[in-house]
Amino acid sequence: ADILKKRLRQWWQIGADIAVYTCFSGQAQYLRNKLQATSFAGIDVRLVQEPYFKAHAISLFSPVYTLDDSAPYNFDRGAEILENLTVNTQQRIIVFGDQRIFKPNLHSAVGNFAKLLLKQTEDDLGEGSTKQLDRDKEEAS
């Protein structure tokens, strides 16, 4: 968590546009309230299932579910739900929670999202978007 806070602060300080996506309206409201009391008050909090047409550089996604919960999850009931998240993210998606629920062998929205996360991880090992954000920060200072 401390590493994430540090990275979030770095991205925020260089002007990265950040959004937090969640599946539940109660969690979204809670996060909005908590962020308003911090230096991250400008971070947009969205419900992943709502159509949204503003792109963000970085999207944080909290699926809430774990491998112990039974599928389908509320965001796996149609391809468009997770597609909203991927289309509206320009550089990086960061998932908080149990990433084991995203299985690339599934032929569903969750499976497609898992494939995207794997590709993003492969990109990070090469010339990925996190490295680009680091370069942007160096240029800004």
Phi, psi and omega in degrees: 000321180294321178296318180296316178302318180297313179296318180299317177299316179299312181297318182296320182292332178270006174087018178296136178277119188240139174230149174246128178247138176220168182265344191237132183297324178297317178294320179299314180295318178301314180295319177302313180298316181294318181292327180299333182270009183233181176285357179260025185301336182275359179288130181280132177247123186233154169272130185297332183276352179272132175300137183212137189238032175240125181279146176236149177294315184233132176239131174255134183234129178247099182287340179072321183290157173237174179298337179285342179278147182277141177272159005279149177277161185297338178267004180248027181259013178173143185299330186292337184294303178286336176296323175306315181295313184290321180293326183271011178245123183272324188236316189207136172248129177243125181257128174258134178116197186282098182285352179293343179288343180266098184252117184294344180278352179281142176261072184205180177300320179296319178296317178295321177295321178298319178298319178297317179296321177296318179296318178300318178296317177298319178297323180296330179286339176256239179257064185279177185293330178297319178296323178295319178297323177296317179296319178301318181296316180299319179293327181288336183269000000 
